Amino acid sequence: MSDFVSGFWGIAIALATVLGIAACFLLLMFSSRVKKMADDNSTGHVWDGDLKELNNPLPRWWVGLFIITLVFSIAYLYYYPGLGVHDGSLKWSQSGAYKAEIVAAEQRLAPLYDGFLKQTSEQLQQDPKAMAIAERLFLNNCAQCHGSDARGAQGFPNLADADWLWGGSPEAVRVTIAEGRKGLMPPMGAAVGTDEDITDLAKYVQSLAGRPGDELAIARGKGKWMSAGCVGCHGADGKGNTALGAPNLTDNTWIYGGSLDSIFYTIKNGRQNAMPAWASRLSKPQIEVLTAYVIKLSGGGSRQSVAAR
């Protein structure tokens, strides 16, 4: 009950609970009182001339069960945190039980995980037990964004190919998982010029990936590529920069889509994305096996060029 911003609600819950139990006791006492009966076992109340109210007491088993329920309620509220102002004499809590289970699981799995730390990424990829654990970790923590098949979606990189935004070496993937990444494509509409200029630049970006198009528009777009500062992140050849997380634009792999409209939007309005850090939720051995698993998903490649789907 410590989540309440004031003590009022804790007191209110305690009063309502205690009064409710007291009311149940009073109801039981009132119902157990022997009423004056007529010779025909009725209370003397008659409706419609022939409908009588009989005075049949509650069955003993029902009364006994009711008393047991009330006694159990009092005992439960004494031992466990059922009242708003009492933590229970056992000091039990859901969060405490969860933490205890986590500690017990970590102690039980410690020998297994310690063995993983002694293996290289390549060795872990060949360890069936390590990969089985990594697969469960991926499905529980990573599949929400990257998909159960790791092929990603719009805005979420495909991890099942050998294209990497921040590098595909074990060191780079480990840092990505543990510390997270922040991806930012600034809005360049003002720097590029008019919508027509942005369209020309978008066509040039498509041409970098080998797509045919209007040669005049592509030539104009190349000029904007140089003058607007695109080379600062993506390089003069468009192959990107892993240090900045700037995608390789020459491999026809797109994270937000490679259509003209999508590229136009990206240039004009920019994009912003983030890969959360998992070091606070996953242990070091878990990050190690997950690193090996992600690299294995890509075919084991450690290509240093950047790309995005």
Number of C-alpha atoms within 10 A of each C-alpha: 16 10 7 10 9 10 13 11 14 18 15 13 16 17 14 13 17 14 12 12 15 13 12 15 15 12 11 15 10 10 13 12 9 9 12 11 12 11 8 10 13 16 16 14 11 12 8 6 7 8 9 15 13 15 16 10 12 11 8 9 9 10 15 10 11 15 15 11 12 15 12 12 14 13 11 15 18 16 15 16 18 18 21 20 18 17 18 16 12 10 11 13 13 8 9 11 11 11 12 12 12 12 12 12 11 14 12 11 11 13 10 14 19 12 11 21 16 11 14 13 23 14 12 23 23 13 14 10 14 23 19 13 14 23 19 13 18 20 15 11 14 16 17 12 16 21 17 14 13 22 18 19 15 13 18 20 24 25 22 18 21 21 25 27 24 22 22 25 18 18 12 17 23 21 17 20 21 21 15 15 18 14 15 14 17 13 16 18 19 13 14 24 13 12 13 13 18 25 23 27 27 29 26 27 24 22 20 20 17 13 12 12 12 11 13 11 17 22 15 16 24 21 15 21 24 13 12 17 15 17 15 14 19 21 17 14 11 21 21 24 21 21 11 16 22 24 28 27 24 19 19 18 20 21 16 18 17 18 13 16 11 14 22 23 19 21 22 23 15 15 15 13 12 12 15 13 16 17 16 9 11 16 13 18 18 18 22 26 28 28 27 25 26 25 23 22 19 20 13 19 15 18 13 17 20 27 29 24 24
